[in-house]
Amino acid sequence: MKPITCLGFVLALTAALASSAASAKSAKSERAPQWIGSWAAAPAPSPRAETMNPEGPAPRFENQTIVQTVRLSAGGVRLRLRISNEYGSTPLALGLVRVSLLSADADDIVGSEHVVTFSGRESADVPPGAPLISDPVYLPTKTLNKLRISIFLPTVVDTCSCHLLGGQHAFVSPRGRGAAFDQGHRDWISPTYRAFLSAVEVERLRAGPVIVAFGDSITDGFHATVDADKRWPDRLAGRLLADTRNPGAAVVNAGISGNRLLTDGKTPYQGQSALARFDRDVLSVPGATHVIVLEGINDIGAGGATPPSAANLIAGYRQLIARAHAHGISVIGGTILPYEGARYFHDEGEAVRLSVNAWIRTGREFDQVIDFDAAVRDPTHPSRLRPEWQSGDWLHPNDAGYQAMGDAIDLTLFRRGGFRRRRRHT
C-alpha cells in the first residue's frame, strides 16, 4: 500500500469535514422550528344575507364580536392566525382578538386564553384586498385540539371575506356587547359561516407531511353533520394521527362549495376558479408537501348539455400539476365521484366524467391517484353513489360516505420515502 501524501491527506480531511458539516447542517435543519398550516377555511366574497344566515341579519358587523371554533389537524409550540380582508374594499379594523384552548366539553381551559397581537399591538387594520398574519402566540397545542377564537370588530364592516360552509356554529354578539362572550345568551346569533378567520398555523420542531385537500363542496363537507368534524379531510387527519409512520402530519381543508376548476362559481360565495385561487389556497400554505385535487364535477354538471370537454378539464389539471411541482409539492389526483340522480346530471356530462377519470387513473401525470369514485360508487349501478352513502341529493355523500372516502386513502402516499413521482410518457 502506498503511503498517503500530505496533499492527499489534506484533501481527504477537507472532504470529511465538508461531509460532516453538511450532515450537521441537515440534522440542524430537521430540528429547526417550522411554521405549517394546521387549519384553514378558504375565503370568498360575501354572499346574500339570506344565504349566509336565513334567520339572522346580513353579514354586516358593527361593534360586535365573532366567536369561532376550529379543530387543529396538527399541534405545535406556538400558533398564529391569518385574518382575511381579501374581498374587502376598505380596511378591516380589529379591536381585540383572543384565542384559548377548549376542553373535551367545549369549555375554555383555565389559563389558556391569550390576547393575539399584530406587530406588538392589540388592535390592527387589515388592508383591503389582503390578509394579515398575527404575531406568534405561545400556546402549545396537540393534534386535534380545538381552539376558540374571538374577533371584536369595533367599526362598521360591510363586506365579509367569508367562507360560507363553515361546518361549525359560530357566535355573533349583538351590537354594543363588545368582546364579552356568552354562548348561552339568547340574543347572540349562531350562523355556520366562517368570517375573516382563514387559517391557523402552528410552529413545530419535527418534520412531517402537510396535506392540502383542494376541491369543491365534497371536500368542503356539504351535508356532513355540523359541529361534528365528519368531512373526508377530517377522517384523513384522524387516521394519520394513529399512523406512527406519518408523525406530525397535518391536513388543511381548502374546499369551497360550488367551486369549479376552469371558471368562477355562479355566485360569489362559490369562489374563484381552482386555477385562480390555487396559489393562495395551496402554494401559500406553509410547509405544504402534498395536495389532493378533487375538482371538476361542478364544471361538468353546471355546464348543462354542453359541458367543458375532457381535454379542457385535463388541460386545467396539468396547470395545477405544473404549478405545484414548481414548488416541490406532490400532486395527488382524486377521481370524480358518480352523480346520477343529482339535479344537474346528464348523459353528456357523464361521458366527460368517465373520460376524465380514465385519464386520472392511467395518464401517469398526477404523482399518485386516489380512486374516490371506486370507493363510493354503487357496484350494481356505477354511475351513482351507494344509496346508503348519499345524503339525499345523489351528489354529496353523507357522514358514512365521507368516512368511506377518508378510509380509501392509502396513508403510504405521505410517508417519507414512499413518494415516487411519476414521469410523463413522451
C-alpha positions as CSV (number, residue, x, y, z in Angstrom):
1,M,0.0,0.0,0.0
2,K,1.4,3.4,-1.0
3,P,1.7,6.0,1.8
4,I,-0.8,8.8,1.7
5,T,0.8,12.1,0.6
6,C,0.5,15.3,2.5
7,L,-1.7,16.7,-0.2
8,G,-3.9,13.6,-0.3
9,F,-4.3,13.7,3.4
10,V,-5.4,17.3,3.4
11,L,-7.9,16.7,0.6
12,A,-9.3,13.7,2.4
13,L,-9.6,15.6,5.6
14,T,-11.3,18.5,3.8
15,A,-13.8,16.2,2.2
16,A,-14.5,14.5,5.5
17,L,-15.0,17.8,7.3
18,A,-17.3,19.1,4.5
19,S,-19.4,15.9,4.6
20,S,-19.6,16.2,8.4
21,A,-20.7,19.9,8.2
22,A,-23.3,19.0,5.6
23,S,-24.7,16.3,7.8
24,A,-24.7,18.6,10.8
25,K,-26.5,21.3,8.7
26,S,-29.1,18.7,7.5
27,A,-29.7,17.5,11.1
28,K,-29.9,21.0,12.3
29,S,-32.5,21.9,9.7
30,E,-34.5,18.8,10.7
31,R,-34.7,20.3,14.2
32,A,-35.3,23.9,13.2
33,P,-38.7,25.2,14.1
34,Q,-41.1,25.3,11.1
35,W,-44.4,27.0,10.5
36,I,-47.0,24.8,8.9
37,G,-50.7,25.1,8.0
38,S,-52.9,23.2,10.5
39,W,-56.4,24.5,9.7
40,A,-57.9,26.7,7.0
41,A,-61.2,28.0,5.5
42,A,-60.7,29.4,2.1
43,P,-62.3,32.8,1.9
44,A,-64.7,34.1,-0.8
45,P,-66.8,37.3,-1.3
46,S,-69.9,37.8,0.9
47,P,-73.0,36.1,-0.4
48,R,-76.5,37.4,0.0
49,A,-77.7,37.8,3.6
50,E,-80.4,35.1,3.3
51,T,-77.8,32.7,2.1
52,M,-75.4,33.4,4.9
53,N,-77.9,33.2,7.7
54,P,-81.6,32.8,6.8
55,E,-82.8,33.6,10.4
56,G,-80.3,36.4,11.2
57,P,-79.0,39.7,9.9
58,A,-76.9,40.3,6.9
59,P,-73.1,39.7,7.2
60,R,-72.6,43.3,8.3
61,F,-70.9,43.9,11.5
62,E,-70.6,46.9,13.8
63,N,-69.3,46.9,17.4
64,Q,-69.7,43.1,17.5
65,T,-67.7,40.1,18.4
66,I,-67.5,36.9,16.3
67,V,-66.5,33.7,18.2
68,Q,-65.4,30.7,16.1
69,T,-64.2,27.2,17.0
70,V,-61.6,25.4,14.9
71,R,-60.0,21.9,15.2
72,L,-56.3,21.7,14.5
73,S,-55.0,18.9,12.4
74,A,-51.5,19.2,13.9
75,G,-50.2,20.8,17.1
76,G,-47.1,22.8,17.8
77,V,-45.3,25.0,20.3
78,R,-46.7,28.3,19.1
79,L,-49.5,29.4,16.8
80,R,-50.5,32.3,14.7
81,L,-53.7,33.4,12.9
82,R,-54.4,34.6,9.4
83,I,-57.2,37.2,9.2
84,S,-58.6,37.8,5.7
85,N,-59.8,41.1,4.2
86,E,-59.1,39.8,0.7
87,Y,-62.6,40.7,-0.6
88,G,-63.0,43.9,1.4
89,S,-62.7,47.4,-0.2
90,T,-61.9,49.3,3.0
91,P,-59.6,48.5,5.9
92,L,-60.9,45.9,8.4
93,A,-60.4,47.2,12.0
94,L,-59.6,44.6,14.6
95,G,-60.3,45.8,18.1
96,L,-59.3,42.7,20.1
97,V,-58.6,39.1,19.0
98,R,-58.3,36.3,21.6
99,V,-57.6,32.6,21.4
100,S,-58.0,29.8,24.0
101,L,-57.8,26.1,24.2
102,L,-61.0,24.1,24.6
103,S,-61.6,21.1,26.8
104,A,-63.5,18.0,25.6
105,D,-66.6,19.6,26.9
106,A,-66.0,22.7,24.8
107,D,-65.1,24.9,27.8
108,D,-62.2,27.3,27.8
109,I,-59.2,25.7,29.6
110,V,-58.3,27.9,32.5
111,G,-55.1,29.8,31.9
112,S,-55.0,29.1,28.1
113,E,-56.6,32.4,26.9
114,H,-54.2,34.7,25.1
115,V,-54.7,38.1,23.5
116,V,-53.4,38.0,19.9
117,T,-51.2,40.9,18.8
118,F,-50.2,42.3,15.4
119,S,-46.8,43.9,15.3
120,G,-47.0,44.0,19.1
121,R,-50.3,45.8,19.2
122,E,-53.7,44.5,20.3
123,S,-55.6,46.4,17.6
124,A,-54.8,46.5,13.9
125,D,-56.2,47.4,10.5
126,V,-56.2,44.7,7.8
127,P,-55.6,46.4,4.4
128,P,-58.3,46.0,1.8
129,G,-57.7,43.0,-0.6
130,A,-55.1,41.5,1.8
131,P,-54.6,39.1,4.7
132,L,-52.9,39.8,7.9
133,I,-50.8,37.3,9.9
134,S,-50.7,37.7,13.6
135,D,-47.7,37.7,15.9
136,P,-46.8,34.2,17.3
137,V,-48.8,33.1,20.3
138,Y,-47.0,30.8,22.8
139,L,-49.8,28.3,23.3
140,P,-48.7,24.6,23.0
141,T,-51.2,22.5,21.2
142,K,-51.6,18.9,20.2
143,T,-53.2,17.2,17.1
144,L,-57.0,17.6,17.0
145,N,-57.0,20.2,19.8
146,K,-59.8,22.7,19.5
147,L,-59.4,26.4,19.8
148,R,-61.9,29.2,20.5
149,I,-61.1,32.4,18.6
150,S,-62.9,35.7,19.1
151,I,-62.6,38.7,16.9
152,F,-64.0,42.1,18.1
153,L,-64.9,44.4,15.2
154,P,-65.4,48.0,16.7
155,T,-66.5,49.7,13.5
156,V,-68.8,49.1,10.6
157,V,-67.8,46.2,8.3
158,D,-70.0,46.0,5.2
159,T,-68.1,43.3,3.3
160,C,-67.2,40.0,4.8
161,S,-64.3,37.8,3.5
162,C,-66.2,34.7,4.5
163,H,-66.3,31.0,3.9
164,L,-70.0,30.0,3.5
165,L,-69.9,26.4,4.6
166,G,-68.1,26.5,8.0
167,G,-69.4,23.2,9.2
168,Q,-69.3,24.6,12.7
169,H,-71.5,27.1,14.6
170,A,-70.1,30.5,15.2
171,F,-71.5,33.1,17.6
172,V,-72.0,36.7,16.8
173,S,-72.8,39.2,19.6
174,P,-75.5,41.8,19.5
175,R,-74.2,45.3,18.9
176,G,-72.7,47.1,21.8
177,R,-71.9,43.9,23.7
178,G,-68.2,44.3,23.0
179,A,-65.8,41.4,23.3
180,A,-67.5,39.5,26.2
181,F,-68.5,36.0,25.1
182,D,-71.7,34.5,26.3
183,Q,-72.6,31.4,24.3
184,G,-75.9,30.8,26.2
185,H,-77.2,34.4,25.8
186,R,-80.3,34.3,23.6
187,D,-79.6,37.4,21.6
188,W,-76.3,36.0,20.2
189,I,-76.9,34.5,16.7
190,S,-75.2,31.3,15.6
191,P,-74.5,31.1,11.9
192,T,-72.4,28.4,10.4
193,Y,-70.2,30.5,8.1
194,R,-66.6,31.4,8.7
195,A,-65.9,35.2,9.0
196,F,-62.5,36.7,8.4
197,L,-60.6,33.9,10.0
198,S,-59.0,32.0,7.1
199,A,-56.1,29.9,8.7
200,V,-54.3,28.8,11.8
201,E,-50.7,28.0,11.5
202,V,-48.5,26.2,14.1
203,E,-44.8,26.1,14.7
204,R,-43.3,22.7,15.3
205,L,-39.9,21.1,15.6
206,R,-40.2,17.8,13.7
207,A,-40.9,17.5,10.0
208,G,-44.0,15.8,8.7
209,P,-46.3,15.9,5.7
210,V,-48.6,18.8,5.3
211,I,-51.5,17.8,3.0
212,V,-53.9,20.3,1.4
213,A,-57.3,18.9,0.4
214,F,-58.3,21.1,-2.6
215,G,-61.7,20.9,-4.0
216,D,-65.4,21.8,-4.1
217,S,-68.4,21.0,-1.7
218,I,-67.5,17.4,-1.5
219,T,-64.2,18.4,0.1
220,D,-65.8,21.3,2.0
221,G,-68.2,18.7,3.6
222,F,-71.6,19.8,2.4
223,H,-74.3,17.8,4.2
224,A,-71.9,16.5,6.8
225,T,-73.1,16.8,10.3
226,V,-72.5,20.3,11.6
227,D,-70.1,20.6,14.7
228,A,-69.0,17.0,14.3
229,D,-65.9,17.1,12.0
230,K,-67.2,14.4,9.6
231,R,-65.7,15.6,6.3
232,W,-63.3,13.3,4.5
233,P,-60.3,15.5,5.3
234,D,-61.3,15.3,8.9
235,R,-61.3,11.5,8.7
236,L,-57.9,11.5,7.0
237,A,-56.5,13.7,9.8
238,G,-57.8,11.2,12.4
239,R,-56.3,8.3,10.6
240,L,-52.9,10.0,10.2
241,L,-52.9,10.7,14.0
242,A,-52.9,6.9,14.6
243,D,-50.2,6.2,11.9
244,T,-46.9,6.1,13.6
245,R,-45.1,6.2,10.2
246,N,-46.6,9.7,9.5
247,P,-45.7,11.6,12.6
248,G,-46.9,15.1,12.9
249,A,-49.0,15.0,9.7
250,A,-51.3,18.0,9.0
251,V,-54.4,18.2,6.8
252,V,-55.6,21.6,5.6
253,N,-59.1,21.8,4.0
254,A,-59.2,24.2,1.1
255,G,-62.5,23.2,-0.3
256,I,-65.1,25.7,-1.4
257,S,-68.7,24.7,-2.0
258,G,-69.8,25.2,-5.6
259,N,-66.2,25.7,-6.8
260,R,-65.1,24.9,-10.3
261,L,-61.8,24.1,-11.9
262,L,-62.0,26.3,-15.0
263,T,-64.4,29.2,-14.2
264,D,-65.5,31.1,-11.2
265,G,-68.6,29.9,-9.4
266,K,-72.1,31.0,-10.4
267,T,-72.4,33.1,-7.2
268,P,-69.6,34.9,-5.4
269,Y,-69.5,32.7,-2.4
270,Q,-68.6,29.7,-4.6
271,G,-65.2,31.4,-5.0
272,Q,-62.8,32.0,-7.8
273,S,-61.9,29.1,-10.1
274,A,-59.5,26.5,-8.8
275,L,-57.0,27.8,-11.3
276,A,-57.3,31.4,-10.0
277,R,-57.2,30.5,-6.2
278,F,-54.6,27.7,-6.3
279,D,-51.6,29.9,-5.4
280,R,-53.3,31.4,-2.4
281,D,-55.1,28.3,-1.1
282,V,-52.3,25.7,-1.8
283,L,-49.0,27.2,-2.7
284,S,-49.0,29.7,0.2
285,V,-49.8,27.1,2.9
286,P,-46.6,27.0,4.9
287,G,-44.9,23.6,4.8
288,A,-47.2,22.1,2.2
289,T,-45.8,18.8,0.9
290,H,-48.9,17.3,-0.9
291,V,-52.1,18.5,-2.5
292,I,-55.1,16.2,-3.2
293,V,-57.1,17.6,-6.1
294,L,-60.8,16.8,-6.3
295,E,-62.4,19.3,-8.7
296,G,-64.4,19.2,-11.8
297,I,-67.9,17.9,-11.0
298,N,-69.4,21.5,-11.0
299,D,-67.7,22.3,-14.3
300,I,-69.4,19.1,-15.7
301,G,-72.8,19.5,-14.1
302,A,-73.3,23.2,-14.3
303,G,-72.3,23.2,-18.0
304,G,-75.7,21.8,-18.9
305,A,-75.9,19.9,-22.1
306,T,-72.6,21.4,-23.3
307,P,-70.1,20.7,-20.5
308,P,-66.5,21.5,-21.0
309,S,-64.6,18.8,-22.9
310,A,-62.5,16.3,-21.1
311,A,-59.5,17.8,-22.9
312,N,-60.2,21.2,-21.4
313,L,-60.5,19.8,-17.9
314,I,-57.3,17.8,-18.3
315,A,-55.5,21.0,-19.5
316,G,-56.7,22.6,-16.3
317,Y,-55.3,19.8,-14.2
318,R,-52.0,20.0,-16.0
319,Q,-51.7,23.6,-15.0
320,L,-52.2,22.7,-11.3
321,I,-49.7,19.9,-11.5
322,A,-47.0,22.2,-13.1
323,R,-47.5,25.0,-10.6
324,A,-47.4,22.6,-7.6
325,H,-44.3,20.8,-8.9
326,A,-42.5,24.2,-9.3
327,H,-42.9,24.5,-5.5
328,G,-41.8,20.9,-4.8
329,I,-45.4,19.8,-3.9
330,S,-46.6,16.3,-4.7
331,V,-50.0,16.3,-6.6
332,I,-52.5,13.5,-5.9
333,G,-55.4,13.3,-8.3
334,G,-58.8,12.2,-6.9
335,T,-61.3,10.6,-9.4
336,I,-64.6,12.5,-9.7
337,L,-67.5,10.9,-7.8
338,P,-70.6,9.5,-9.6
339,Y,-73.6,11.8,-9.6
340,E,-76.5,10.2,-11.4
341,G,-79.7,11.3,-9.7
342,A,-78.3,14.8,-8.9
343,R,-80.3,17.7,-10.3
344,Y,-77.7,18.6,-12.9
345,F,-76.9,15.0,-14.1
346,H,-77.0,14.5,-17.9
347,D,-75.5,11.9,-20.2
348,E,-73.1,14.3,-21.9
349,G,-71.6,15.2,-18.6
350,E,-71.3,11.6,-17.5
351,A,-69.3,10.8,-20.6
352,V,-66.9,13.6,-19.8
353,R,-66.6,12.4,-16.2
354,L,-65.7,8.9,-17.3
355,S,-63.1,10.2,-19.8
356,V,-61.5,12.4,-17.1
357,N,-61.4,9.6,-14.6
358,A,-59.8,7.3,-17.1
359,W,-57.1,9.9,-17.7
360,I,-56.6,10.5,-13.9
361,R,-56.1,6.7,-13.4
362,T,-53.9,5.9,-16.4
363,G,-52.5,9.2,-17.6
364,R,-49.5,9.0,-15.2
365,E,-49.4,12.8,-14.9
366,F,-50.6,13.0,-11.3
367,D,-47.9,11.8,-8.9
368,Q,-50.4,9.4,-7.3
369,V,-54.1,8.7,-7.6
370,I,-56.9,8.2,-5.0
371,D,-59.8,6.4,-6.6
372,F,-62.7,8.1,-4.7
373,D,-65.1,7.1,-7.5
374,A,-64.4,3.4,-7.0
375,A,-64.6,3.8,-3.2
376,V,-68.2,5.2,-3.1
377,R,-70.0,4.1,-6.3
378,D,-72.8,1.6,-6.3
379,P,-71.3,-1.6,-7.6
380,T,-74.6,-2.6,-9.2
381,H,-75.1,0.9,-10.7
382,P,-71.7,2.6,-11.0
383,S,-72.9,5.9,-12.3
384,R,-74.4,6.7,-8.9
385,L,-73.3,6.7,-5.3
386,R,-74.1,3.8,-3.0
387,P,-77.6,4.5,-1.7
388,E,-76.6,4.2,1.9
389,W,-73.7,6.6,1.5
390,Q,-75.5,9.5,-0.3
391,S,-77.0,12.5,1.6
392,G,-80.3,12.7,-0.3
393,D,-79.2,14.8,-3.3
394,W,-77.3,12.0,-5.0
395,L,-74.3,14.3,-5.4
396,H,-72.9,14.7,-1.9
397,P,-72.0,11.8,0.5
398,N,-73.4,11.6,4.0
399,D,-71.2,11.1,7.1
400,A,-70.7,7.4,6.3
401,G,-69.9,8.3,2.7
402,Y,-67.3,10.9,3.7
403,Q,-65.8,8.3,6.1
404,A,-65.5,5.8,3.2
405,M,-63.7,8.5,1.2
406,G,-61.2,9.1,4.0
407,D,-60.7,5.4,4.5
408,A,-60.0,4.9,0.8
409,I,-56.8,7.0,1.1
410,D,-53.6,4.9,1.2
411,L,-51.5,6.5,4.0
412,T,-48.3,5.3,2.5
413,L,-48.7,8.2,-0.1
414,F,-47.5,10.6,2.6
415,R,-44.7,8.6,4.2
416,R,-41.1,9.7,3.8
417,G,-39.6,7.6,1.1
418,G,-43.0,6.4,-0.1
419,F,-43.4,9.0,-2.8
420,R,-42.1,8.3,-6.2
421,R,-43.0,11.0,-8.8
422,R,-44.5,9.5,-11.9
423,R,-42.8,10.6,-15.2
424,R,-45.0,11.6,-18.0
425,H,-44.5,9.5,-21.1
426,T,-43.3,11.4,-24.1
